[in-house]
Amino acid sequence: MISFVIPCYRSAKTIGSVVAEIEKACEDIPKTADGYEIILVNDGSGDDTWETIKGLAESDLRVTAIDLARNFGQHGALMAGLSRTKGDVVICLDDDGQTPADEAYKLIAAIENGADVAYARYANKQHSAFRNFGSWVNEVMAGVMLGKPASLTVSSYFAAKRFVIDEVLKYEGAYPYLIGLVLRASDRIVNVDVTHRKREVGVSGYTFGKLVSLWMNGFTAFSIKPLRIATLSGTLFAMVGFLYGIYTIIKKFVIPDIPVGFSALMSAIMFIGGMVMLMLGLIGEYLGRLYITQNNSPQYIVRDIVK
């Protein structure tokens, strides 16, 4: 059985065609003709998305619509959808039609050939320059902080075996990050080349603030490397400051009349002070997220479900 999970945000005009494409694709794959389900999760959209996916669920028993109480972000919505899946293979894709549902068979084939997870890879991405930049930063962050292989490209369109999804769902923290959860569940992860379409309606729901929040989830929930970088940076700046102090003393003995550099001193103080505040903020971010998690802050809250 195949489960399709789609987080929906302001996609009332596109989600219908995505669902229709999935149904058509499953008809063309005999083994999934009657063995699939579609989980649609409304992530606090302000338009008619909920009414649209609710109607889809009411007209097709294979479609389940979930309405979240507010906007929890893409990964929170994915966790809500994954928790309702029953499939042996779970496929996650976008609600805007840019991820080709009619090429899901490529991901399924990769799973059947032995992979635990198959991520779609696009030769020519049709996102905006801003979104492409965000994806690039996400790739770099996942590689440095989470140990993602350099040869692996991650995306929002992927398929995973049941045991991987079960491992992902064991995470109960308030800040889910699917890439980190998948990477720690298995190392048998492959890429599959698929096409990427242009967006026909609307714009991406990812703002700069949401991208920053996503990156913070990635490296504060699944890695302590930023803290180690902070420690190394502090050590380095302390050594530089000590050496510069020795240099200043020697310089004063050699050239007694040299004036003391007030501007240089203030620049050094501002720079070091800024770095200290940055490191303290980073530590505070870790402690704050730990505090929120200990208070059992939910990943998502479901308002309604229609099957």
Buried (B, 14 or more C-beta within 10 A) or exposed (E): BBBBBBBBBBBBBBBBBBBEBBBEBBEEBEEBEEBBBBBBBBBBBEBBBBBBBBBBBEEEEBBBBBBBEEBBBBBBBBBBBBBBBEBBBBBBBBBBBBBBBBBBBBBBBBBEEEBBBBBBBBEEEEBEEEBEEBBEBBBEBBBBBBBBEEEBBBBBBBBBBBEBBEBBBEBEBBBBBBBBBBBBBBEEBBBBEBBBEEBEEBEBBBEEEBBEBBBBBBBBBBBEEBBEBBEEBBEEBEEEEEEEEEEBEEEEEEEEEEEEEEEEEEEBEEEBEEBBEEBEEBEEBBEEBBEEBEEEEEBBEBEEBBE
